[in-house]
């Protein structure tokens, strides 16, 4: 059995320090909101030339002074997703087409072009904040009803810690905040609450079983009893993420042979 209770004070100090540092970064540096929240243009391209990559495409677009340009693969290596801030030039899409034709030849198909206005971006930001706030409130009520109000405060404190530290890391590294990140934060909230409920449920069972044990020793027993389940859940999630992030080994035509 791992004696987690020996490190309670050290982990508390570490957690408080991380939360304070994260809050300072969020207050003074802020977050790097993407075009989903600031407004801008999104272009989805498909290349017919396998030699074209993200780096060369980004270099070509940076020559046009479009501002902050984001270029990444979308789907497979021949699909690209381009994002840049709002531009007052109404002919900017045509200019991009001309520039890409000069740099790479007629090797691109413009599959999608979308413009996100500032009003829509503000509404998306508001909706994201509301979604996280509602999720936290409902979880607070659930824990309060399922257990006791002390458990509820502990669960919300843990959720606050996880969300703030995650956002603080994004602020420190200057990573872009978009709708996908909001979904990821909600996922963190879900996983954090899931583990918290499992541990709290075991604590409640052990309170009935070990009435003469101090609470910090009882929580240590409960954490050890649920540790294997927590590790299995985390490893399974990581394996699923690795399968998504890893490049495809082969394609069906390569597997069966091209006609």
FENMO-V460407 format. One record per residue. RES is the residue in three letters. SS is DSSP state (H for helix, E for strand, - for the rest). NEAR is the number of other C-alpha atoms within 10 Angstrom. Layout:
res->RES ss->SS near->NEAR
res->RES ss->SS near->NEAR
This chain:
res->UNK ss->- near->8
res->UNK ss->- near->10
res->UNK ss->- near->12
res->UNK ss->H near->15
res->UNK ss->H near->16
res->UNK ss->H near->12
res->UNK ss->H near->9
res->UNK ss->H near->13
res->UNK ss->H near->10
res->UNK ss->H near->10
res->UNK ss->H near->13
res->UNK ss->H near->11
res->UNK ss->H near->11
res->UNK ss->H near->11
res->UNK ss->H near->16
res->UNK ss->H near->12
res->UNK ss->H near->13
res->UNK ss->H near->19
res->UNK ss->H near->20
res->UNK ss->H near->15
res->UNK ss->H near->17
res->UNK ss->H near->22
res->UNK ss->H near->18
res->UNK ss->H near->14
res->UNK ss->H near->18
res->UNK ss->H near->19
res->UNK ss->H near->12
res->UNK ss->H near->9
res->UNK ss->- near->13
res->UNK ss->- near->16
res->UNK ss->- near->20
res->UNK ss->E near->17
res->UNK ss->E near->18
res->UNK ss->- near->20
res->UNK ss->H near->25
res->UNK ss->H near->25
res->UNK ss->H near->23
res->UNK ss->H near->20
res->UNK ss->- near->21
res->UNK ss->E near->19
res->UNK ss->E near->20
res->UNK ss->E near->20
res->UNK ss->E near->17
res->UNK ss->E near->20
res->UNK ss->E near->20
res->UNK ss->E near->19
res->UNK ss->E near->18
res->UNK ss->- near->13
res->UNK ss->- near->13
res->UNK ss->- near->9
res->UNK ss->- near->10
res->UNK ss->- near->15
res->UNK ss->- near->17
res->UNK ss->H near->17
res->UNK ss->H near->10
res->UNK ss->H near->12
res->UNK ss->H near->17
res->UNK ss->H near->15
res->UNK ss->H near->12
res->UNK ss->H near->15
res->UNK ss->H near->20
res->UNK ss->H near->13
res->UNK ss->- near->10
res->UNK ss->- near->12
res->UNK ss->- near->8
res->UNK ss->- near->16
res->UNK ss->- near->13
res->UNK ss->- near->12
res->UNK ss->E near->15
res->UNK ss->E near->18
res->UNK ss->E near->19
res->UNK ss->E near->17
res->UNK ss->E near->16
res->UNK ss->- near->14
res->UNK ss->- near->9
res->UNK ss->- near->10
res->UNK ss->- near->17
res->UNK ss->- near->18
res->UNK ss->E near->19
res->UNK ss->E near->23
res->UNK ss->E near->17
res->UNK ss->E near->20
res->UNK ss->E near->23
res->UNK ss->E near->20
res->UNK ss->E near->20
res->UNK ss->- near->19
res->UNK ss->- near->13
res->UNK ss->- near->7
res->UNK ss->- near->9
res->UNK ss->- near->8
res->UNK ss->- near->9
res->UNK ss->H near->14
res->UNK ss->H near->14
res->UNK ss->H near->10
res->UNK ss->H near->13
res->UNK ss->H near->15
res->UNK ss->H near->16
res->UNK ss->H near->13
res->UNK ss->H near->16
res->UNK ss->H near->17
res->UNK ss->H near->13
res->UNK ss->H near->11
res->UNK ss->H near->14
res->UNK ss->H near->16
res->UNK ss->- near->12
res->UNK ss->- near->14
res->UNK ss->- near->15
res->UNK ss->E near->20
res->UNK ss->E near->13
res->UNK ss->E near->13
res->UNK ss->E near->11
res->UNK ss->E near->11
res->UNK ss->E near->13
res->UNK ss->E near->11
res->UNK ss->E near->17
res->UNK ss->E near->17
res->UNK ss->- near->16
res->UNK ss->H near->16
res->UNK ss->H near->12
res->UNK ss->H near->15
res->UNK ss->H near->19
res->UNK ss->H near->15
res->UNK ss->H near->13
res->UNK ss->H near->17
res->UNK ss->H near->19
res->UNK ss->H near->12
res->UNK ss->H near->13
res->UNK ss->H near->19
res->UNK ss->H near->12
res->UNK ss->H near->12
res->UNK ss->H near->14
res->UNK ss->H near->16
res->UNK ss->H near->12
res->UNK ss->H near->11
res->UNK ss->H near->13
res->UNK ss->H near->20
res->UNK ss->H near->11
res->UNK ss->H near->11
res->UNK ss->H near->19
res->UNK ss->H near->20
res->UNK ss->H near->13
res->UNK ss->H near->14
res->UNK ss->H near->22
res->UNK ss->H near->16
res->UNK ss->H near->12
res->UNK ss->H near->14
res->UNK ss->- near->15
res->UNK ss->- near->12
res->UNK ss->H near->14
res->UNK ss->H near->10
res->UNK ss->H near->18
res->UNK ss->H near->22
res->UNK ss->H near->14
res->UNK ss->H near->15
res->UNK ss->H near->23
res->UNK ss->H near->20
res->UNK ss->H near->11
res->UNK ss->H near->16
res->UNK ss->H near->21
res->UNK ss->H near->15
res->UNK ss->H near->17
res->UNK ss->H near->19
res->UNK ss->H near->18
res->UNK ss->H near->19
res->UNK ss->H near->21
res->UNK ss->H near->17
res->UNK ss->H near->21
res->UNK ss->H near->25
res->UNK ss->H near->17
res->UNK ss->H near->20
res->UNK ss->H near->24
res->UNK ss->H near->17
res->UNK ss->H near->11
res->UNK ss->- near->14
res->UNK ss->- near->15
res->UNK ss->E near->15
res->UNK ss->E near->18
res->UNK ss->- near->19
res->UNK ss->H near->17
res->UNK ss->H near->10
res->UNK ss->H near->15
res->UNK ss->H near->17
res->UNK ss->H near->14
res->UNK ss->H near->12
res->UNK ss->H near->19
res->UNK ss->H near->18
res->UNK ss->H near->12
res->UNK ss->H near->16
res->UNK ss->H near->21
res->UNK ss->H near->16
res->UNK ss->H near->16
res->UNK ss->H near->17
res->UNK ss->H near->20
res->UNK ss->H near->12
res->UNK ss->H near->17
res->UNK ss->H near->21
res->UNK ss->H near->19
res->UNK ss->H near->15
res->UNK ss->H near->20
res->UNK ss->H near->21
res->UNK ss->H near->15
res->UNK ss->H near->18
res->UNK ss->H near->21
res->UNK ss->H near->15
res->UNK ss->H near->12
res->UNK ss->H near->17
res->UNK ss->H near->17
res->UNK ss->H near->9
res->UNK ss->H near->11
res->UNK ss->- near->12
res->UNK ss->- near->10
res->UNK ss->- near->9
res->UNK ss->- near->12
res->UNK ss->- near->10
res->UNK ss->H near->14
res->UNK ss->H near->13
res->UNK ss->H near->13
res->UNK ss->H near->20
res->UNK ss->H near->21
res->UNK ss->H near->18
res->UNK ss->H near->20
res->UNK ss->H near->21
res->UNK ss->H near->22
res->UNK ss->H near->16
res->UNK ss->H near->15
res->UNK ss->H near->14
res->UNK ss->H near->15
res->UNK ss->H near->11
res->UNK ss->H near->13
res->UNK ss->H near->17
res->UNK ss->H near->11
res->UNK ss->H near->11
res->UNK ss->H near->13
res->UNK ss->H near->13
res->UNK ss->H near->12
res->UNK ss->H near->11
res->UNK ss->H near->11
res->UNK ss->H near->12
res->UNK ss->H near->11
res->UNK ss->H near->11
res->UNK ss->H near->11
res->UNK ss->H near->11
res->UNK ss->H near->10
res->UNK ss->H near->10
res->UNK ss->H near->9
res->UNK ss->- near->8
res->UNK ss->- near->10
res->UNK ss->- near->10
res->UNK ss->- near->6
res->UNK ss->- near->8
res->UNK ss->- near->9
res->UNK ss->H near->8
res->UNK ss->H near->9
res->UNK ss->H near->9
res->UNK ss->H near->8
res->UNK ss->H near->8
res->UNK ss->- near->8
res->UNK ss->- near->7
res->UNK ss->- near->4
